[in-house]
């Protein structure tokens, strides 16, 4: 059973005040893009995972701390099934790149195992389990364009018209999401007098919702925002130069996706995307062209 699930871009991301439990309320506009992870699930007595593909996964855990393995084990526990599974993951989404690759693996695993084991939960029944695994997992299951609130896992579909063209710049190395959040909290503490109190509850701005609703790339470029971007730029200053390069060479706007370091450049059309990808490539930056929105996790092969 092979399932494909997409990576995502956070085209808008607000972070509320730090809560006593150590988490933040967030408000995000997610868009699933045409860069996919593929998970093949094969019946087995135990749980295992191995990786292949263009992304170097040698440092990823393959034990029960791996999110895909956790997804399979959690589904088996909730469904009361005695089965195990051997997972083979073709990785295309950057690791620790702010694009939800691990979450896509988990979402694809849930759908694959549900079909493989005949547990019959379906997409709706899998969503609560997905939410337990992480904020981005339910969205990877659903895809499209959606507003995420709470910890990002409370999803509401957002109307989106047309196709948006993106160039993804993939710097070497990764950024740890918890480290980026800590840097944001520290920045807010250090500049509390100037920034004022942070809101407990945050929401997605109306302008960005309107931009995707009418399919207007220029309006979306003007309304994109990421509260984590300043922290990511502080931790990886070279991203500032990358943003400036892309925006000076044809991008309508650039944004650090999620906690970074992937930088997403919004462009007018496929031709501009190809041209900017060439510019970045000549500058020594690995880059990909993708479109969005695309569907969530889907079965692509069943043997």
C-alpha positions as CSV (number, residue, x, y, z in Angstrom):
1,X,0.0,0.0,0.0
2,X,1.6,3.3,-1.1
3,X,0.3,6.7,0.0
4,X,1.5,10.1,-1.1
5,X,1.2,13.1,1.2
6,X,2.3,16.8,0.6
7,X,4.6,19.2,2.3
8,X,3.2,22.6,3.2
9,X,3.9,26.2,3.3
10,X,2.7,28.5,6.1
11,X,1.7,31.6,4.0
12,X,0.6,33.3,7.2
13,X,1.7,32.5,10.8
14,X,0.9,34.3,14.0
15,X,2.2,33.1,17.4
16,X,0.4,34.1,20.6
17,X,1.9,34.6,24.1
18,X,3.7,31.7,25.8
19,X,1.2,29.7,27.9
20,X,2.0,28.2,31.3
21,X,2.1,24.7,29.7
22,X,5.0,25.8,27.5
23,X,2.9,26.0,24.3
24,X,1.6,28.9,22.2
25,X,-1.7,29.4,20.5
26,X,-1.1,30.0,16.8
27,X,-3.0,31.1,13.8
28,X,-1.8,29.8,10.5
29,X,-2.9,29.7,6.9
30,X,-1.5,26.4,5.5
31,X,-1.2,25.6,1.8
32,X,-0.3,22.1,0.7
33,X,2.2,22.2,-2.2
34,X,3.3,19.7,-4.9
35,X,6.3,18.3,-3.1
36,X,5.4,14.9,-1.8
37,X,6.5,12.2,0.6
38,X,5.6,8.6,-0.4
39,X,5.1,5.9,2.2
40,X,4.8,2.2,1.3
41,X,3.4,0.0,4.0
42,X,4.0,-3.7,3.9
43,X,2.6,-6.3,6.4
44,X,5.1,-7.3,9.1
45,X,5.2,-8.7,12.6
46,X,6.9,-5.7,14.1
47,X,7.2,-2.0,13.3
48,X,10.1,-0.6,11.2
49,X,11.0,2.2,8.9
50,X,13.6,2.8,6.2
51,X,14.3,5.8,4.0
52,X,15.3,6.5,0.4
53,X,15.1,9.4,-2.1
54,X,16.9,12.6,-2.8
55,X,16.9,13.9,0.9
56,X,19.7,12.6,3.1
57,X,17.8,10.8,5.9
58,X,20.8,9.1,7.5
59,X,20.3,11.1,10.8
60,X,16.6,10.4,11.1
61,X,15.7,7.9,13.9
62,X,14.3,4.6,12.8
63,X,13.1,3.4,16.2
64,X,9.8,4.2,17.9
65,X,10.7,7.9,18.3
66,X,10.2,8.3,14.5
67,X,6.9,10.0,13.9
68,X,5.8,7.6,11.2
69,X,6.5,4.6,13.4
70,X,4.6,6.3,16.3
71,X,1.7,6.9,13.9
72,X,1.5,3.2,13.0
73,X,1.8,2.1,16.6
74,X,-0.9,4.6,17.8
75,X,-3.3,3.5,15.1
76,X,-2.7,-0.2,16.0
77,X,-3.3,0.6,19.6
78,X,-6.5,2.6,19.0
79,X,-7.9,0.0,16.5
80,X,-6.9,-2.9,18.7
81,X,-5.1,-4.7,15.8
82,X,-2.2,-7.1,16.5
83,X,-0.5,-6.3,13.2
84,X,2.9,-4.6,12.6
85,X,4.1,-2.9,9.5
86,X,7.3,-2.3,7.6
87,X,7.4,1.3,6.3
88,X,9.5,2.5,3.3
89,X,9.6,6.2,2.9
90,X,10.6,8.1,-0.2
91,X,11.7,11.5,1.1
92,X,11.5,14.6,-1.0
93,X,10.5,17.2,1.6
94,X,13.5,18.8,3.4
95,X,14.2,17.6,6.9
96,X,13.8,20.3,9.6
97,X,12.9,22.7,6.8
98,X,9.6,24.1,8.1
99,X,7.6,22.2,5.5
100,X,6.1,19.4,7.6
101,X,7.9,16.5,6.0
102,X,7.7,14.3,9.1
103,X,4.1,15.2,9.5
104,X,3.4,14.2,5.9
105,X,5.1,10.8,6.6
106,X,2.8,10.3,9.7
107,X,-0.3,11.3,7.8
108,X,0.6,8.9,4.9
109,X,1.3,6.2,7.3
110,X,-2.1,6.5,9.0
111,X,-3.9,6.3,5.8
112,X,-1.8,3.4,4.5
113,X,-2.1,1.3,7.6
114,X,-5.9,2.0,7.9
115,X,-6.2,0.5,4.4
116,X,-3.6,-2.3,4.9
117,X,-5.1,-3.5,8.2
118,X,-8.7,-2.9,7.2
119,X,-9.4,-0.9,10.4
120,X,-12.0,1.1,8.6
121,X,-11.5,4.4,10.3
122,X,-11.3,6.4,7.1
123,X,-10.0,10.0,6.9
124,X,-12.5,11.4,9.4
125,X,-11.7,8.7,12.0
126,X,-8.0,9.2,11.5
127,X,-8.0,13.0,12.1
128,X,-8.2,12.8,15.9
129,X,-5.3,10.4,15.9
130,X,-3.4,12.7,13.6
131,X,-3.9,15.6,16.0
132,X,-2.3,13.6,18.8
133,X,0.8,13.2,16.7
134,X,1.4,16.8,16.0
135,X,-0.1,20.1,14.8
136,X,0.8,19.6,11.1
137,X,-0.3,16.0,10.8
138,X,-4.1,16.6,10.3
139,X,-3.3,19.2,7.6
140,X,-1.1,16.7,5.7
141,X,-4.0,14.3,5.8
142,X,-6.5,16.9,4.5
143,X,-4.4,19.1,2.2
144,X,-5.7,22.1,0.2
145,X,-5.7,25.4,2.0
146,X,-6.8,25.7,5.6
147,X,-6.7,27.9,8.7
148,X,-5.1,26.2,11.7
149,X,-5.8,27.5,15.2
150,X,-5.2,26.4,18.7
151,X,-1.8,24.6,18.4
152,X,-2.3,24.6,14.7
153,X,-4.3,21.3,14.6
154,X,-7.8,22.8,14.7
155,X,-8.5,23.0,11.0
156,X,-11.0,25.0,9.0
157,X,-10.9,24.7,5.2
158,X,-10.2,28.0,3.4
159,X,-11.7,28.7,0.0
160,X,-8.9,29.0,-2.5
161,X,-9.2,29.8,-6.2
162,X,-6.7,29.0,-8.9
163,X,-3.1,28.0,-8.6
164,X,-0.2,29.7,-6.8
165,X,3.3,29.3,-8.1
166,X,6.2,29.0,-5.6
167,X,9.9,28.7,-5.7
168,X,11.3,26.9,-2.6
169,X,14.9,27.8,-1.7
170,X,16.4,25.0,0.4
171,X,19.5,26.1,2.3
172,X,21.9,23.6,3.7
173,X,21.2,22.5,7.3
174,X,18.0,22.7,9.3
175,X,16.5,24.7,12.1
176,X,14.9,23.1,15.2
177,X,11.4,24.2,15.7
178,X,11.7,24.3,19.5
179,X,14.9,26.4,19.2
180,X,13.2,28.9,16.9
181,X,10.2,29.2,19.3
182,X,12.6,29.8,22.2
183,X,14.4,32.5,20.2
184,X,11.1,34.2,19.5
185,X,10.1,34.1,23.2
186,X,13.5,35.5,24.2
187,X,13.2,38.3,21.6
188,X,9.8,39.2,23.0
189,X,11.1,39.2,26.6
190,X,14.1,41.3,25.6
191,X,11.9,43.9,23.8
192,X,8.8,43.7,26.0
193,X,8.7,47.5,26.6
194,X,8.7,48.2,22.8
195,X,6.5,45.3,21.7
196,X,3.9,45.4,24.5
197,X,2.0,42.5,25.8
198,X,1.5,39.6,23.4
199,X,-2.1,38.5,22.6
200,X,-3.3,35.3,24.2
201,X,-5.4,34.5,21.1
202,X,-4.3,35.2,17.5
203,X,-6.2,35.0,14.2
204,X,-5.4,34.9,10.5
205,X,-5.8,38.3,8.9
206,X,-8.7,38.9,6.6
207,X,-6.5,40.2,3.8
208,X,-4.7,36.9,3.4
209,X,-7.9,34.9,3.4
210,X,-9.4,37.2,0.7
211,X,-6.2,36.9,-1.4
212,X,-6.4,33.1,-1.6
213,X,-10.2,33.3,-2.0
214,X,-9.8,35.3,-5.2
215,X,-6.6,33.7,-6.3
216,X,-4.7,36.9,-6.5
217,X,-0.9,36.4,-6.1
218,X,-0.1,40.1,-5.8
219,X,-2.5,40.5,-2.9
220,X,-1.2,37.4,-1.2
221,X,2.3,38.7,-1.5
222,X,1.3,41.8,0.3
223,X,-0.4,40.0,3.1
224,X,2.0,37.1,3.9
225,X,3.5,37.1,7.4
226,X,5.4,34.9,9.7
227,X,6.0,35.7,13.4
228,X,8.8,33.1,13.5
229,X,10.7,34.7,10.7
230,X,12.7,37.2,12.8
231,X,13.8,34.5,15.1
232,X,14.8,32.2,12.2
233,X,16.8,35.1,10.6
234,X,18.6,35.7,13.9
235,X,19.6,32.0,14.1
236,X,20.5,31.8,10.4
237,X,21.5,35.3,9.2
238,X,22.3,34.0,5.7
239,X,18.5,33.7,5.1
240,X,18.3,37.5,5.0
241,X,20.6,37.7,2.0
242,X,18.6,34.9,0.4
243,X,15.3,36.7,0.8
244,X,16.8,39.9,-0.6
245,X,18.2,38.0,-3.6
246,X,14.9,36.3,-4.5
247,X,12.8,39.5,-4.1
248,X,15.3,41.5,-6.2
249,X,15.1,38.9,-9.0
250,X,11.4,38.7,-9.7
251,X,9.7,37.2,-6.7
252,X,6.5,39.0,-5.6
253,X,7.5,38.3,-2.0
254,X,9.5,35.8,0.0
255,X,8.8,34.3,3.4
256,X,10.5,31.8,5.8
257,X,8.1,28.8,5.9
258,X,7.2,27.9,9.4
259,X,10.3,27.6,11.6
260,X,12.5,27.6,8.5
261,X,15.1,27.5,7.0
262,X,13.1,26.8,3.8
263,X,12.3,30.1,2.1
264,X,9.2,30.2,-0.1
265,X,9.1,32.8,-2.9
266,X,5.7,33.6,-4.5
267,X,5.9,34.4,-8.2
268,X,3.5,35.3,-10.9
269,X,3.5,32.2,-13.1
270,X,5.5,29.1,-14.1
271,X,7.8,31.1,-16.3
272,X,8.9,33.4,-13.5
273,X,9.2,30.3,-11.3
274,X,11.6,28.7,-13.7
275,X,13.7,31.9,-14.1
276,X,14.0,32.4,-10.3
277,X,14.9,28.8,-9.8
278,X,17.7,29.3,-12.3
279,X,19.0,32.4,-10.6
280,X,19.1,30.7,-7.2
281,X,20.7,27.6,-8.7
282,X,23.5,29.7,-10.2
283,X,23.9,31.3,-6.8
284,X,24.6,27.9,-5.3
285,X,21.2,27.5,-3.6
286,X,19.2,24.3,-4.2
287,X,15.7,25.3,-5.3
288,X,12.5,23.7,-6.5
289,X,9.4,24.9,-8.2
290,X,6.0,23.8,-6.8
291,X,2.4,24.8,-7.0
292,X,-0.4,24.9,-4.5
293,X,-2.9,24.1,-3.3
294,X,-2.9,20.3,-3.8
295,X,-4.8,17.5,-2.2
296,X,-3.8,15.8,1.1
297,X,-2.7,12.2,1.7
298,X,-3.9,9.9,-1.1
299,X,-3.5,6.2,-2.0
300,X,-1.5,5.9,-5.2
301,X,-0.8,2.2,-5.3
302,X,-2.4,-0.8,-3.8
303,X,-1.1,-4.3,-4.4
